[in-house]
């Protein structure tokens, strides 16, 4: 969750990159003997990869897996149970920061046309990832049959309408007018990516213009003016309204771009962030609400400010407070992020899209296996650890493929 300090990287900073074994080393060229006739050749300098971004994205991927495994006991202890924000905020915010590095630099080098082309390519990739996830998970649910309580696994994800009318709803799936709840994060991401070139161009017109657009779109979402249909037979809208969530995405985006200044360390601001995070626990943790009706009534009254669909204001404040705390706990530029666990999670974070897709697919089989195993403590430990190992293995495999070892 690196969000609050010095995440922009100087253009002239020496490059550090992860070696195949996961360690960090300076990427330099050994000096040659001086020559009277040769001129020094300028070396290409690569952008330093911020370890905080990769590490926290990796942590977020594991949390998202736990949140998607049905009835997983470990999910009772993820951050979402103790505060207003959760791993979805981590995914969206850090995606904004990563896009600033990838797409912002494309605009700076090649202009608007190439930027739009690259964004379109990314949208194309994510769209087909969304379709494949739906088809694979739906097939798994069909094969799984019936749950221990007599409910079919197809019905547990509300996929019965698709099974009854696959032709009509397949069109809706491709047009993004049929978006079941389990499959709603990537469609939100697609819409936000469509907005990205507009926001970058707006920042070139005036530095404050994109923030005006962000606030206007967010306000429109709060008043229900931007709802997108999620199913043809009802008025249910997308669970994640992209016009509300774009506010968080572009906050991370413009922090990384340097358009939005990042606050440095301040003891009073740190104290305020810690107090806010602690104070929100009784209004978010269900144990407090069960213990006293006051907390339950208070949580109901502030529900519009903590709403997940439209991205309520308190979710934003809570997440930014967590970011401020986390980014300073790990030290300047992540200096405290060391050790094998950090290196492994960083690799997971570097391959976040592939890991996310894998997590969405394997979460349901893990839940099905836990149903058959009886959901004992031992079974949950084994199931969750297998899930973590699968995500880690996916990250390393994708990284290996990206290195194109067959070319060397």
C-alpha positions in Angstrom: 0.0 0.0 0.0 2.7 2.5 -0.7 0.8 5.7 -1.0 2.1 8.5 1.2 5.7 9.3 0.5 8.1 9.8 -2.4 6.8 7.1 -4.7 7.8 9.0 -7.8 11.2 7.8 -9.0 13.9 10.1 -10.3 14.6 9.7 -13.9 18.4 9.6 -13.2 18.3 7.1 -10.4 20.4 4.0 -10.9 18.3 1.0 -11.8 17.8 -1.9 -9.4 16.0 -5.0 -10.5 15.2 -8.4 -9.1 17.5 -11.2 -10.2 16.0 -14.5 -11.2 16.6 -15.7 -7.7 14.7 -12.8 -6.3 17.6 -10.8 -4.8 18.1 -7.1 -5.6 21.3 -5.9 -7.3 22.5 -2.9 -9.2 22.3 -3.3 -12.9 25.6 -1.9 -14.2 28.2 -2.7 -16.8 31.8 -3.4 -15.9 34.1 -0.5 -16.9 36.4 -1.2 -19.8 39.9 0.0 -20.3 40.1 3.6 -21.4 40.9 4.3 -25.0 42.3 7.3 -26.7 40.0 6.9 -29.7 36.8 5.7 -28.1 34.2 7.9 -26.5 32.3 6.9 -23.4 29.0 5.3 -24.3 26.1 6.5 -22.2 24.4 3.6 -20.5 20.7 3.1 -20.5 19.2 3.9 -17.1 16.1 2.0 -16.0 13.5 3.1 -13.6 13.9 1.9 -10.1 11.1 -0.5 -9.1 9.6 0.5 -5.8 9.6 -2.5 -3.5 6.6 -1.2 -1.5 4.3 -1.4 -4.4 5.2 -4.9 -5.3 5.1 -6.1 -1.7 1.7 -4.7 -0.8 0.2 -5.9 -4.1 1.4 -9.3 -3.2 -0.2 -9.1 0.2 -3.4 -7.9 -1.4 -3.5 -10.9 -3.7 -3.4 -13.3 -0.8 -6.1 -11.4 1.1 -8.3 -11.3 -2.0 -8.0 -15.1 -2.3 -9.1 -15.6 1.3 -12.0 -13.2 0.7 -13.2 -15.2 -2.3 -13.0 -18.7 -0.8 -16.6 -19.4 0.3 -17.1 -19.6 4.1 -13.4 -19.6 4.8 -12.7 -19.2 8.5 -9.4 -17.3 7.8 -11.5 -14.6 6.1 -12.8 -13.6 9.5 -9.4 -12.2 10.2 -8.6 -10.2 7.1 -8.4 -6.4 7.5 -11.9 -5.9 6.0 -13.4 -7.3 9.2 -11.9 -4.6 11.3 -12.3 -1.5 9.2 -14.2 0.2 6.4 -11.8 -0.5 3.6 -10.5 -3.9 2.4 -8.3 -5.6 -0.2 -10.5 -4.2 -3.0 -9.1 -0.8 -2.1 -5.6 -2.2 -2.2 -6.2 -3.7 -5.7 -7.7 -0.5 -7.2 -5.3 2.0 -5.6 -2.2 0.0 -6.4 -3.4 -0.6 -9.9 -3.7 3.1 -10.3 -0.1 3.5 -9.2 1.1 0.7 -11.5 -0.7 2.3 -14.4 0.9 5.6 -13.8 4.3 3.9 -14.3 3.3 1.9 -17.4 0.8 4.2 -19.2 1.9 7.6 -17.9 5.4 7.0 -19.3 3.9 5.9 -22.6 2.1 9.2 -22.9 5.2 11.2 -21.9 7.3 9.4 -24.6 4.9 8.9 -27.4 1.9 11.1 -27.0 -1.9 10.6 -26.8 -2.4 8.3 -29.8 0.1 5.6 -28.6 -1.3 6.0 -25.1 -4.9 5.3 -26.3 -3.6 2.3 -28.4 -1.8 0.8 -25.4 -4.8 1.3 -23.1 -7.1 -0.3 -25.7 -4.7 -3.3 -25.8 -4.8 -3.7 -22.0 -8.6 -3.4 -22.0 -8.8 -6.1 -24.6 -6.6 -8.4 -22.5 -8.6 -7.8 -19.3 -11.9 -8.2 -21.1 -11.0 -11.7 -22.3 -9.6 -12.5 -18.9 -13.0 -11.7 -17.5 -14.8 -13.9 -20.0 -12.4 -16.8 -19.4 -12.8 -16.5 -15.7 -16.6 -16.7 -16.0 -16.6 -19.7 -18.3 -14.0 -21.7 -16.3 -15.7 -21.0 -12.9 -19.2 -21.7 -14.3 -17.9 -25.0 -15.7 -16.4 -25.9 -12.2 -19.7 -25.1 -10.5 -21.6 -27.4 -13.0 -19.1 -30.3 -12.4 -19.2 -29.8 -8.6 -22.9 -30.6 -8.5 -24.8 -30.2 -5.2 -23.5 -28.8 -1.9 -23.9 -30.6 1.4 -27.0 -28.6 2.3 -28.8 -29.5 -1.0 -28.0 -26.2 -2.8 -26.3 -26.6 -6.1 -23.0 -24.9 -6.6 -24.3 -23.2 -9.7 -27.0 -21.6 -7.5 -24.5 -20.5 -4.9 -23.1 -18.1 -7.4 -26.5 -17.2 -8.8 -25.6 -18.7 -12.2 -28.9 -20.6 -12.6 -30.3 -17.9 -15.0 -27.2 -18.3 -17.2 -27.7 -22.1 -17.3 -31.4 -21.6 -18.3 -30.7 -19.0 -21.0 -27.0 -19.2 -22.0 -27.5 -17.8 -25.5 -29.1 -14.5 -24.4 -26.9 -14.0 -21.4 -23.7 -14.8 -23.3 -24.4 -11.7 -25.3 -24.9 -9.8 -22.0 -21.6 -11.2 -20.7 -19.8 -9.9 -23.8 -21.6 -6.6 -23.6 -21.0 -6.3 -19.9 -24.7 -6.0 -19.2 -24.7 -9.3 -17.4 -22.2 -9.1 -14.5 -22.8 -11.5 -11.7 -21.4 -10.4 -8.3 -18.4 -12.8 -8.2 -17.2 -11.5 -11.6 -17.5 -7.7 -11.1 -14.0 -6.5 -10.3 -12.5 -6.7 -13.8 -15.5 -4.9 -15.5 -15.0 -2.1 -13.1 -11.3 -2.0 -13.9 -12.1 -1.9 -17.7 -14.3 1.2 -17.3 -11.7 3.0 -15.2 -9.1 2.3 -17.8 -11.3 3.9 -20.4 -11.3 7.0 -18.3 -7.5 7.1 -18.1 -6.6 8.9 -21.3 -9.2 11.5 -20.5 -7.7 12.1 -17.1 -4.1 12.3 -18.4 -5.1 14.8 -21.2 -7.0 16.8 -18.6 -3.9 17.1 -16.4 -2.1 18.6 -19.4 -4.8 21.2 -19.8 -4.7 22.2 -16.1 -3.2 20.3 -13.1 -6.4 20.7 -11.2 -8.8 19.6 -13.9 -8.6 15.9 -13.4 -9.4 16.3 -9.7 -12.5 18.3 -10.6 -13.5 15.5 -13.0 -12.8 12.8 -10.4 -14.9 14.6 -7.7 -17.8 15.2 -10.1 -17.8 11.5 -11.2 -17.6 10.4 -7.6 -20.5 12.7 -6.5 -22.6 11.4 -9.4 -22.0 7.9 -8.1 -23.0 8.9 -4.6 -26.4 10.1 -5.9 -27.0 7.0 -8.0 -26.6 8.7 -11.3 -24.0 6.3 -12.8 -25.5 2.9 -12.1 -24.7 0.3 -14.8 -27.1 -2.7 -15.3 -25.8 -6.0 -14.0 -28.6 -8.3 -15.2 -31.3 -8.0 -17.9 -34.2 -9.3 -15.8 -33.9 -6.9 -12.9 -32.8 -3.4 -11.9 -29.7 -4.6 -10.0 -26.6 -2.6 -10.9 -22.9 -3.5 -10.9 -21.7 -4.2 -7.3 -18.7 -1.9 -7.9 -19.7 1.4 -9.5 -16.6 2.3 -11.5 -17.4 6.0 -11.4 -17.2 6.0 -7.7 -14.1 3.8 -7.5 -12.2 5.8 -10.1 -11.6 8.4 -7.4 -9.3 6.0 -5.5 -7.7 4.7 -8.7 -6.7 8.1 -9.9 -5.6 9.2 -6.5 -3.0 6.5 -6.7 -2.4 7.3 -10.3 -1.6 11.0 -9.8 0.3 10.4 -6.6 2.7 8.2 -8.6 2.7 10.8 -11.5 3.6 13.5 -9.0 0.7 15.7 -10.0 -0.7 15.1 -6.5 1.8 15.9 -3.8 2.5 13.1 -1.2 2.5 14.1 2.5 5.8 13.4 4.3 6.1 12.0 7.7 4.5 14.1 10.5 4.1 12.8 14.0 0.7 14.5 14.4 -0.6 13.2 11.1 0.6 9.7 12.0 -1.1 9.9 15.4 -4.3 11.1 13.7 -4.2 8.2 11.2 -3.7 5.6 14.0 -6.5 7.0 16.1 -8.9 7.0 13.1 -8.1 3.4 12.3 -8.6 2.3 15.9 -11.8 4.3 16.4 -13.4 2.7 13.3 -13.0 -0.9 14.6 -16.1 -1.0 16.8 -18.3 0.3 13.9 -16.9 -2.3 11.4 -16.2 -5.4 13.4 -19.3 -7.5 13.8 -18.4 -8.6 17.3 -18.9 -5.1 18.6 -22.2 -4.8 16.8 -23.4 -8.1 18.3 -22.2 -7.0 21.8 -24.1 -3.7 21.9 -27.0 -2.3 19.8 -25.3 1.1 19.8 -22.6 0.0 17.4 -25.1 -1.7 15.2 -27.3 1.4 15.0 -24.3 3.6 14.4 -23.0 1.4 11.6 -26.4 1.5 10.0 -26.5 5.3 10.1 -23.1 5.8 8.6 -23.7 3.1 5.9 -23.9 5.6 3.1 -20.4 6.8 4.0 -19.1 3.2 4.1 -21.0 1.9 1.1 -18.8 -0.4 -1.0 -20.8 -0.1 -4.3 -20.4 3.7 -4.6 -17.2 3.9 -2.6 -18.3 5.9 0.4 -16.2 8.7 1.8 -15.2 6.9 5.0 -13.8 4.0 3.0 -11.5 6.4 1.3 -10.4 8.1 4.5 -9.8 4.8 6.3 -7.8 3.4 3.4 -5.6 6.5 3.1 -5.0 6.4 6.9 -3.9 2.8 6.6 -1.6 3.7 3.7 0.0 6.5 5.6 0.7 4.1 8.5 2.0 1.3 6.4 4.2 3.3 4.1 6.1 4.7 7.1 6.3 1.4 9.0 8.3 -0.2 6.1 10.8 2.6 6.1 11.9 5.1 3.5 11.5 3.5 0.1 10.7 0.2 1.8 14.1 -0.1 3.5 12.7 -2.5 6.1 11.2 -4.8 3.5 13.8 -7.6 3.5 14.0 -11.3 3.7 12.7 -14.3 1.7 9.0 -13.7 2.5 9.2 -10.2 1.2 10.9 -11.3 -2.0 8.3 -14.0 -2.6 5.4 -11.6 -2.0 7.1 -9.0 -4.2 7.2 -11.5 -7.1 3.5 -12.2 -6.5 2.8 -8.4 -6.7 4.8 -8.0 -9.9 2.5 -10.5 -11.6 -0.7 -9.3 -10.0 -3.1 -9.7 -13.0 -2.2 -13.4 -13.6 -2.2 -14.1 -9.9 -5.6 -12.4 -9.5 -7.1 -14.5 -12.3 -5.7 -17.6 -10.8 -7.1 -16.7 -7.4 -10.6 -16.1 -8.7 -10.5 -19.6 -10.4 -9.1 -21.6 -7.6 -11.1 -20.0 -4.8 -14.2 -22.0 -5.7 -12.5 -25.4 -5.9 -10.9 -24.8 -2.6 -14.3 -24.0 -1.1 -15.8 -27.1 -2.6 -12.9 -29.2 -1.2 -13.5 -27.7 2.2 -17.2 -28.6 2.0 -16.3 -32.2 1.4 -13.6 -32.2 4.1 -15.9 -31.0 6.7 -14.3 -27.5 7.2 -12.2 -28.5 10.1 -9.4 -26.3 11.3 -6.8 -28.6 9.8 -8.7 -28.7 6.5 -8.8 -24.9 6.3 -5.1 -24.7 7.0 -4.3 -27.1 4.2 -6.7 -25.6 1.8 -5.6 -22.0 2.3 -1.9 -22.9 2.2 -2.4 -24.8 -1.0 -4.1 -21.7 -2.4 -1.2 -19.5 -1.3 1.3 -21.9 -2.9 -0.7 -22.0 -6.2 -0.6 -18.1 -6.4 3.1 -18.1 -5.6 3.8 -20.8 -8.2 1.7 -18.9 -10.8 3.7 -15.7 -10.2 7.1 -17.4 -10.6 5.9 -19.3 -13.7 4.6 -16.2 -15.4 7.8 -14.4 -14.6 9.7 -17.2 -16.1 7.7 -17.1 -19.3 8.2 -13.3 -19.5 11.9 -13.8 -19.4 11.6 -15.8 -22.7 14.3 -18.3 -21.7 14.0 -20.1 -25.0 15.5 -17.0 -26.8 18.8 -17.3 -24.9 
